[in-house]
């Protein structure tokens, strides 16, 4: 069950793309509109191998060893949880979750990884199936962009926070800020970086490319011009948080920022939303408006991370990039272009993302 040949991640999703032609669809009501969506069993079948691969991972992949040690050291019974949490200095919600799972289901860290992967990927499945006009293409983008490997095999504590934030999507759409912020606060107990989403939830509201969106982009460009001053401000702002040493750390580690190719790839939804702004505003779909704002936020965060830290700031866009990449991009290809051009653009996108997958896996990570 351990994934030893990473090509299988693409083989499965591309094979699913061929079979997607024959997948039965059903009518559902989303945001007051009748839409066609994959049936739940078909959507689950497509995502199931990725759950299993993330659950039965190699012990040597990424942060897996560190999480295994944390699982072995955490409380193994309800009576010990209080004392255990008193020794935890950050993100106590995640370690409470770990201790509860161990106390209830035993000391199998493989089962812990499996249940966590199921939670992560079922949330992604739910969001893409409900809000994307092309479920298969959305899951393809999540896999081929290497977000799947980056976040379900590695960085799982932060990704737990991320999917809790995405669970707030229905509330954000209806501008129900209290439940939205409560979910963000819950997510912040898993990873404190989730607090970033409180201002972003407010920023991405409204029509695509409103004044708040434009301000976000200009602020990002200003950072490019005044990067030294920005790092000084960031260092001061983080002094009293668990990230107080982050500026010194990434400078000491010679972290030269996010790869420009990744910045460009994740900026494509924002670029296309400018090109197709007329169509987006004519449609005035709440989820697409929010996804367009998220695309601008992701673009801005990646621009900043390119000149500062890929290890720290480069991890923040995941809080919004699934909206922009997996929800917005499929919509843009379908609605901005003619039907014939859309098929061509989707084909080109699949080919380009496959090349990006190979570049990231072979040249950047050297695991393929």
VENCORVEN-V466802 format. One record per residue. N is the residue number from 1. RES is the residue in one letter. PHI is phi in degrees with one decimal (999 if undefined). Layout:
N&RES&PHI, N&RES&PHI
This chain:
1&X&999, 2&X&-65.9, 3&X&-77.1, 4&X&-107.8, 5&X&-117.1, 6&X&-70.7, 7&X&-61.6, 8&X&-60.6, 9&X&-61.7, 10&X&-80.0, 11&X&-58.8, 12&X&-63.6, 13&X&-72.1, 14&X&-71.0, 15&X&-62.6, 16&X&-64.0, 17&X&-65.4, 18&X&-68.3, 19&X&-71.5, 20&X&-60.2, 21&X&-60.2, 22&X&-101.3, 23&X&-69.1, 24&X&-67.8, 25&X&-109.9, 26&X&-135.9, 27&X&-82.1, 28&X&-137.6, 29&X&-103.1, 30&X&-128.7, 31&X&53.0, 32&X&80.7, 33&X&-118.2, 34&X&-81.1, 35&X&-134.3, 36&X&-94.1, 37&X&-136.8, 38&X&-59.5, 39&X&-69.1, 40&X&-61.6, 41&X&-61.0, 42&X&-65.9, 43&X&-62.1, 44&X&-68.7, 45&X&-60.5, 46&X&-64.6, 47&X&-91.0, 48&X&-56.8, 49&X&-59.5, 50&X&-70.0, 51&X&-65.0, 52&X&-66.7, 53&X&-62.9, 54&X&-70.7, 55&X&-73.7, 56&X&-99.3, 57&X&-83.1, 58&X&-69.5, 59&X&-64.2, 60&X&-97.6, 61&X&-82.6, 62&X&52.1, 63&X&-86.3, 64&X&-56.1, 65&X&-59.5, 66&X&-65.1, 67&X&-70.7, 68&X&-62.6, 69&X&-64.0, 70&X&-62.3, 71&X&-67.8, 72&X&-63.6, 73&X&-87.3, 74&X&-79.3, 75&X&-60.3, 76&X&-112.4, 77&X&-148.9, 78&X&-60.8, 79&X&-65.7, 80&X&-95.2, 81&X&-64.5, 82&X&-58.9, 83&X&-64.2, 84&X&-61.6, 85&X&-65.3, 86&X&-66.9, 87&X&-92.6, 88&X&-87.6, 89&X&-99.6, 90&X&-151.3, 91&X&49.4, 92&X&-64.7, 93&X&-60.4, 94&X&-66.2, 95&X&-73.3, 96&X&-65.5, 97&X&-59.4, 98&X&-62.1, 99&X&-67.0, 100&X&-63.8, 101&X&-62.7, 102&X&-66.9, 103&X&-67.4, 104&X&-89.3, 105&X&-108.6, 106&X&101.4, 107&X&-97.6, 108&X&-89.2, 109&X&-70.9, 110&X&-63.6, 111&X&-64.8, 112&X&-61.9, 113&X&-61.3, 114&X&-65.4, 115&X&-65.6, 116&X&-67.0, 117&X&-62.8, 118&X&-62.6, 119&X&-61.6, 120&X&-58.2, 121&X&-79.5, 122&X&-69.1, 123&X&-67.8, 124&X&-64.3, 125&X&-59.2, 126&X&-58.7, 127&X&-67.5, 128&X&-69.4, 129&X&-65.7, 130&X&-75.5, 131&X&-108.3, 132&X&-90.4, 133&X&-81.6, 134&X&-144.8, 135&X&-57.8, 136&X&-59.8, 137&X&-62.6, 138&X&-62.9, 139&X&-66.8, 140&X&-57.0, 141&X&-63.0, 142&X&-63.2, 143&X&-80.2, 144&X&-69.8, 145&X&-74.5, 146&X&71.8, 147&X&-60.7, 148&X&-56.5, 149&X&-69.8, 150&X&-61.7, 151&X&-111.7, 152&X&-96.0, 153&X&-99.6, 154&X&-145.1, 155&X&65.3, 156&X&-70.3, 157&X&-67.1, 158&X&-67.2, 159&X&-69.2, 160&X&-61.1, 161&X&-64.1, 162&X&-59.9, 163&X&-70.6, 164&X&-65.7, 165&X&-61.5, 166&X&-66.1, 167&X&-63.9, 168&X&-81.5, 169&X&-51.4, 170&X&-59.0, 171&X&-70.8, 172&X&-63.5, 173&X&-61.2, 174&X&-92.3, 175&X&56.8, 176&X&-91.4, 177&X&-72.5, 178&X&-63.5, 179&X&-64.0, 180&X&-61.6, 181&X&-69.3, 182&X&-62.2, 183&X&-67.2, 184&X&-63.2, 185&X&-65.0, 186&X&-61.7, 187&X&-61.0, 188&X&-68.3, 189&X&-74.0, 190&X&-84.6, 191&X&-157.1, 192&X&-61.4, 193&X&-61.1, 194&X&-61.3, 195&X&-59.9, 196&X&-54.5, 197&X&-74.0, 198&X&-62.9, 199&X&-68.5, 200&X&-68.1, 201&X&-55.7, 202&X&-75.9, 203&X&-69.0, 204&X&-84.6, 205&X&-73.8, 206&X&96.1, 207&X&-71.1, 208&X&-60.9, 209&X&56.3, 210&X&-82.3, 211&X&-63.0, 212&X&-65.0, 213&X&-65.9, 214&X&-61.8, 215&X&-61.1, 216&X&-58.5, 217&X&-66.8, 218&X&-65.0, 219&X&-62.8, 220&X&-65.3, 221&X&-67.0, 222&X&-64.0, 223&X&-61.1, 224&X&-59.3, 225&X&-79.7, 226&X&-125.9, 227&X&-63.1, 228&X&-65.0, 229&X&-65.1, 230&X&-64.0, 231&X&-66.0, 232&X&-65.7, 233&X&-64.7, 234&X&-62.5, 235&X&-60.7, 236&X&-67.4, 237&X&-66.2, 238&X&-93.5, 239&X&-56.1, 240&X&-97.5, 241&X&-115.4, 242&X&-70.2, 243&X&-105.4, 244&X&-62.9, 245&X&-102.1, 246&X&-64.5, 247&X&-64.0, 248&X&-62.3, 249&X&-64.3, 250&X&-69.8, 251&X&-72.5, 252&X&-67.7, 253&X&-82.3, 254&X&56.5, 255&X&-73.5, 256&X&-94.4, 257&X&94.5, 258&X&-67.3, 259&X&-56.0, 260&X&-56.1, 261&X&-64.3, 262&X&-65.0, 263&X&-57.5, 264&X&-65.0, 265&X&-59.2, 266&X&-79.8, 267&X&-90.8, 268&X&-57.4, 269&X&-57.6, 270&X&-66.8, 271&X&-63.3, 272&X&-66.1, 273&X&-67.2, 274&X&-71.3, 275&X&-62.1, 276&X&-102.3, 277&X&-59.7, 278&X&-61.1, 279&X&-67.5, 280&X&-63.7, 281&X&-71.4, 282&X&-68.1, 283&X&-71.7, 284&X&51.1, 285&X&-82.6, 286&X&-56.2, 287&X&-68.4, 288&X&-73.6, 289&X&-60.0, 290&X&-66.1, 291&X&-65.1, 292&X&-66.9, 293&X&-63.7, 294&X&-64.5, 295&X&-62.0, 296&X&-66.2, 297&X&-64.1, 298&X&-62.5, 299&X&-60.2, 300&X&-63.1, 301&X&-64.6, 302&X&-68.5, 303&X&-60.8, 304&X&-63.9, 305&X&-66.8, 306&X&-67.3, 307&X&-108.9, 308&X&-125.1, 309&X&-126.1, 310&X&-74.4, 311&X&-73.6, 312&X&-106.4, 313&X&-66.9, 314&X&-67.3, 315&X&-91.7, 316&X&-75.8, 317&X&-61.2, 318&X&-59.8, 319&X&-65.8, 320&X&-126.5, 321&X&-70.3, 322&X&-68.5, 323&X&-59.2, 324&X&-74.4, 325&X&-81.9, 326&X&-92.6, 327&X&-106.6, 328&X&-72.3, 329&X&-59.7, 330&X&-59.9, 331&X&-65.1, 332&X&-60.6, 333&X&-62.8, 334&X&-75.1, 335&X&-103.4, 336&X&-79.7, 337&X&-103.0, 338&X&-67.3, 339&X&-58.5, 340&X&-67.9, 341&X&-65.3, 342&X&-62.7, 343&X&-62.2, 344&X&-65.0, 345&X&-65.0, 346&X&-65.7, 347&X&-61.5, 348&X&-62.4, 349&X&-62.2, 350&X&-60.9, 351&X&-63.9, 352&X&-65.3, 353&X&-68.1, 354&X&-65.0, 355&X&-64.8, 356&X&-63.5, 357&X&-57.0, 358&X&-65.0, 359&X&-60.0, 360&X&-65.3, 361&X&-74.6, 362&X&-89.7, 363&X&-89.7, 364&X&-78.3, 365&X&-101.0, 366&X&56.5, 367&X&-119.3, 368&X&-127.5
